[in-house]
Amino acid sequence: MNAYTLAMTACLMAAGALADRFGRKRIFGMGIAAFGLSSLACGFAPNAPVLIAARFIQGASGAVMLACQIAVLSHQFRDGQERSRAFGWWGIVFGGGLGFGPLIGGLTVVALSWEWVFLVHVVIAAMALGFARVGVVESSDPHALRIDLMGMVTLSLTVFSLVFLITRGAFPSADDPIGLGMAVIGLCSAVIFVVTELRVTRPMFDFAAFRNPTFSGALLGSTGMNFSFWPFVIYLPIYFQSGLGLGSVAAGSALLAYTLPTLIAPPFGERLLLRRGPRFVIPLGLMTIGAGFLAMLLATRLGHPNWIAMLPGCIITGTGLGVMNTPVTNTATASVPVERAGMASGMDMSARMISLAINIALMGFILTTGVASYLARTLPDAPPEATFRIIVDLISAGNLAASEAHGVSASIARAALTDGIGRVMLYGAICAWVLAAASFVVFGRISTSRLRRTSDEHRMLR
């Protein structure tokens, strides 16, 4: 999982820059082909190291497809209403994959085998490549004459080092040379990246874009979704299966309440964007996501929590995401010149994936910390530290049966998992609300600057 996320996060900005330079259709096609071949490698992987390596290539090629498809949409659909319709359909398809993917994956594993979860993408990639060759118009940035290689390398190293350190769950110490080394590499890479991007003529990551309140507000929205909704997709099935006792197919079906609204809501979000603007839609979506997380948290605090009590919160959360998901991307790419669409989509998706990679790790850390805290308060006799760490990891992963072999009853393990998941839900709610407020304030700078310009014009006329 980390191999895929790390590769996608590290390659998104590079993918957008390469697409601007060498042509979005060309790079898009290469990404689709690489994704199909890496999926084939995943399906036939003979061992875990090969599977992890193939997943890394999948993540890199997925970054290429994601960055290019948004740039392609921005180039081919420029009219406001047509553009909103195109991004609305993109959101529907995106939500469809998210909504039905876990259920179809569970059914595939039960009916066939886990390998077919990967192999089916070979067929889909072949179809996508054919459609792209016919339907996508080639486009590029005529001013992108050089590749920002230093920016690509330093950003990739920075993100990789940060996520690596978070997934280890501990701060680097004097007796941890690997952790200290990665911290130094990450810090140096970050400094070099910022200096490089401020000095080059055509930066891969244009910090000047943040002077645009519309672009900055949209990126705060992107970040907010990945501090809450998206990383929790990984942990909610664990709670459904182990905390509430649902089977894999039943858990996939229950997960539809969380994911299916993302399929239905995007057209409504695009209509709201046209009528009320991003300052209304994006904070509204984040506030709704936060309310959904709070409702799910309250459902876990019932005397006998069950999946039915979880449904309202799941639906509210998914609706909030669906309302704002495509308006965020539409707003970010529309706020910059069309020839810089690849850069804008790369920055948008990088904000999403960097925050996603970080928060997958952070939510896992919060979950294990909550489980450990509950067990420390509940277990009458604390086991040795090494055994206690194993028990915490087993429960956090949803393997309650294995924890019983270490002397922890199923009821205590389930309660510990519920307590840890509740802390993750509270974290998701707080992050969504804080970033909703931040985006609302940043978007407000637009009207302030307009008033200032109008005042200056009146003063000049007088």
N, C-alpha and C positions, 0 to 999 in steps of 0.2 A: 504493500500500500504506500509506504513512504517512498519507494523507488519511483513509482508512477507520479506521485505528487511533487517530489523534488525535481524530477526531470521536466515536468510540465511548467512548474514555477520558474525554473532556471532558464527555460528556452523561449518563453512567451515573448519577451521583449525582442530577443534576437530574431524570432520568427517574423514579427511585425516589421522589423528593420529590413530583413532580407526580402520580404514581400514588396516593400516599397521600392527597393533597389532593383530587383531582378524580375518583378512582375508577380502580381498576386495570384493570377490563374496558374502560372507555372509552379510556384512554390506550394500552392494549395494542392495541386495534383500530386506533387512529390510527397507531401504530407499524408495524403490519403493512401498512396501506394505503400509508404513505410508503415503506416498503421496496419494495413492488411497483412503485410509480411510479418510484422512483429506479433500480430494476433495468431498467425499460423505457428510461429515459434513458441508462443505461450501454450497453445493447444498440444503441441508435441514435445514440450519440455520434459526431459528425462529425470530432472532433479530440481531442487529448490534454487540453487545458484543460477541455472539457466533460465528458470522462470522469472527470477528477480531481474536478470539482465534484459530479458525480453520485455518485461514490464517497464523498465527504464526507457527503452526505445519507444514503446507504446506511448509513454507520457510525453516524450519529446515530439513525436509525430502528432500527438493529440494537440499539443501547443501550437504547432504549425497550422493545423486545420482550424482551430478555434480563432486564432488571430486573423487568419486570412478570410474566413467566411464573413466576419463582421466588416472588414475593410471592403470586401466585394459587395456586400449589401449597401454600404454607405456610398459606394461609387455608382452602382447601377440604379439605385432608387434615391433620387435627390429631392423630389417634390414632397412637401410635408405630409400630405394625406397618403400618398403612395408609399412613402418611406415608413410611416406608422403601420400601414397594412403589412408591409414586408417584414418589419421587425415583430409585429404581432404574430405572424405565421411562424417566424423563427422561434419565438417564445413558446408557441403551441407544440412544435416539434421537440424543442428542448425539454419542455415539461412532460411530454409524452414518454420520452426516453427515461427521464427521472422517475415518473410515476409508475410505469409498468415494468421498468428494468428489474427492480428487485424481485417482483412477483414472477416474471418470466425466467429470471435467473434461478430462482428457487425451484420452479417447475422443471427447468432444464436439468438441474442437478439430480432431481428425483427421478425423472423419466429417462435421462441418458447418462451423462457424467459431467464432472466439472470442466473437462476439457472443451466441451461444446459451448460453454459460456464464452470462450475465446474464439473458437473456430467459426461461429456464426458471423463474426465480424469480418471474416475474409470475404464472404458473399456480399455483405452490406458495403464493404469498401469497394468492391468491384463495381457495384451498381452506382455508388456515389461518384466514382471516377468517371464512369460513362456520362452521367448527368452533368458533371463539371465541364467535361470537354465540349459538350453541346451548348450548355446554357450560360456559362460564365464568360463575361467579356474581360479580356486582358486589360489591366490597368497598372500604373506604377507612379512613383513620384519622380518627375523629371529632374528634380534638384538633388535627388539622392545618388550622388556620383561616387561616394566612398562608403565603406562599411565601417561602423564604429566598433571595431574588433575589441579594443580595450574595454569599452563599456559592456559589451556582451560577456566577456570573461570575468570582469570584476563583479558585475551584478550576480552572475551565476554562482561565483564563489561566496559572495556575501550571504545569499539566500540559503545555499547549501549548508554553510557553517552554522547559521542561526537555527535552522530547523534540526540539524544534527544534534546540536547542544540541547534543544528543548526535548527532543525525543529520548534523550538519555535520562531526563528527569532529575538532574543534579547539577549544581553549579561547579565549574572547574575548580580544582584545588591544587595545592602544591605537589601532591602525590598522584596527580592525574595528567601525565604529559600529553595524552591524546586530546583531552578536553581543553587544556591550556593552548595547545597548538592550534586547534580549530578556532578557538576564541580570538587568537592573535591574527590568524589568516582572515577571519571574517571581518574584524575591525579594520585591518589594513586595506582589505578589498573595498570596504564601504567608503573609506576616505578617498582612495584612488578613484573609485567610481564617481563620487560627487565632483571631485576636482576635474576629472576628465569630461564629464557631461556639461560642466559649466564653461569649458574652454573650447570644445570642438564646435565647428560651424553648424553641422547638421547632427545634433545629438540623437542617439537612440531613445533616450529618456529626457525629454525637453522640460526642464524645470520652469522655463518661462511660461509653460502652459498653465501652471498653477496660479498665475496672475489673473487668469480668466475665472471668475466666480462660478460660472456655469460648469466648467470642466472640473473644478475643485469640488463643487457640491456633488457632482455625479460620482467622482471617485470616492468620496466619503460614503455614498450610498453603496457602491460596490464593496467597499471594505466592511460596511455594516452587515451586509448579507452573509459575509464569510466570517464574521465574528459570532454568528448566531445560527442561521438556518442550515447552511451547507455542511459545516463540519459535524453538526448533530445528526445528519443522515447516517453517519457511521455508527453512532452510539445508540440511537433509538431502537434499531432492530435487536441489539443486545438486550435492552430492557424488555422489549416485547417477548423475546424468546425465553430469557432466563429469569427476568423479574416477574413476568406475568404468566409464564408457562406455555406460551404458544409455540406450535410447530413452525418449521421454516416456511411452509406455504401459507399458513394462517398469519404468520408475522408479516410476510410479504403483502398479504391482502390488507391487513390492518395499516400497514405503512402507506397504502394508497390515500388514506385520509390526510396524511402529511404531504404527499407529493402530487396527488391528482389536481388539487386547486391550482398548482403551477401550470397545468395544462389549460385550464378553463379561463383563468383571470387575465392573461396578457392582453387580449384585445380590449378589455375594459381599462387596463392601465394605459394603453396607448391613446384611447379616447380621452381619458382624464388628462393625459399629457398635452393633447392638442387644446383642450378647453381651459385647463387651470394652470398648466406649466409645471416644470420640474420641482419648484419650491413647494408645491402642494403634494404631488404624487410621491416623490421619493421619501420625505419624512413620514408621510402617511403610511407607506408600506413598512418602514422600519418600526413605527409605533405599533402597527398591527402585529408584526412578528413578535415584538416584545410582549404584547398582551397574550398572544398564543402560548408563549413559553411560560408565562405566569399561570395560565389556565392548566397547562400540563403539570406544572409543579404542584398546584393545588390538588390535582387528581392523584398524584403519588402520595399525598398526605392523608388520603382516606384510610379508614380502618382496614378495609380489604380492597386495595386498588385493583382495578380491572381495566381491560382494553376499551370497554365502552366509555368509561369515564374519561379516557384519554382522547377520544375522538374529537370533541369540540375544540380543545386546544390545538390538536394537529391540524384541523381544518382552518382555524383562524391563522395559524402560522403560515401554512401553505398559501392561503389567500393573500396575505401580506407580501410574500415573496413574489407571487404571480403578478400582482399589481405593479410592482416596481422593477422587476427583473429586466424586461426589455426597455422601458423608459430610461433606465440608468445607462445602458449601452448606447441607445439612440441619442441621448443628450450629450454624452461624452464625445461621440464621433461627430455630431452635428456642430459642436462648439469650436471646431478647428477647421482650417481650410481642407477641402476635399482631398488634395494631394497628400496631406499628412494623416489620412484616415488610418493607414497601417500603424503609424506611430501611436495615434490616439487609442486605437483598439488594443494595441500591445500594452500601453500603459493601463488601460481599463482592466484588461484580463490579467495583467501582472499584479495589479492591486488586489484583484479577486484571489488569484492563486497564491500569492505570497501570504496574504492574510489567512487563506484557507489552510495552507501548509502549517503555518504557525499555530492556528487555532485547533487543528486536529491534534497537534501535540499538546497544546495547553488544556484542551478539554480532557484528553487522556490523563494528564497530570492531575487535574482537579478531581476526576473520577477516582483515581487510585488514592489520592490524598483523603477523599471522603470515605472510601471503603476502609482505609487504614485507621482513620479516626474513630469510625464506628466500632470496628473490631477491638481497638484498644480500650474503648469504654465498656464493651460488652463481655468479652471473653474473661472468664474468671481467672484462668492461668495463662499468662502470655507465653507463647512458644518462643523458641530461640529466634534471633533476628533474621537469620537466613530463611528459616521455615516460615516465619511471619510474612516476609517479602514474597515468597512463593504463593502463599495463600491469598495475599492481596492481589497479585497479578492474575491468579486463576479466577477469582471472583470478578475482577474488573473485566476480564475477557468473557464472562458469562459461563464459565465452566464450573458450575456449582457442584456437580457430582464429584469432580476431582478434589474439590475443597473438603468434602466430607471425609475423604481418605486421610486428611490431615487433622481430623478431629473437630471440624467446624460443621455444625448441623445445617441442613438445607434452609431452615427458617431463618437462622442468623445470617447465613450467607446472602439470602434473598433480601433481607432487611438492610444489610450493609450495601448491597448493590443499589437498592432503591435510594438510600441516603446519598450515595455518591452521585447517582444520576440527577437527583434533586439539586445538588450543588451546581452541576453543569447547566441545568435549566435556568437556575437563578443567574448564573454568569451570562448565558445567552440573552436573557431578558434585559439585564443591565446594559450590556454592550449595545444592543439594538436601540434602546432608548437614548443612550448617551450620543451615539452617532446620528440618530434622528435629529436631536437638538443641534448638533454641530452642523449638519447639512443645512438645516433651516436657517441658521445664522449666516452661513457662507453664502447661500443663495440670496439672502437679504442684501448682500453687498451689491447685487446687480441693480436693484431699485435705488439704492443710495447713490451709486455712481451715475445713474441716469439723472437723478435729481440734481446732482452737482453739475453735470454737463448742461442741463437746462438752465440752471441758475447762471452759469458762466455765459451762456448764449444771450440771455436777457440782459446781463450786465454789459456785454459788448454792444448790443443793439442800442442801449441807452447812451 
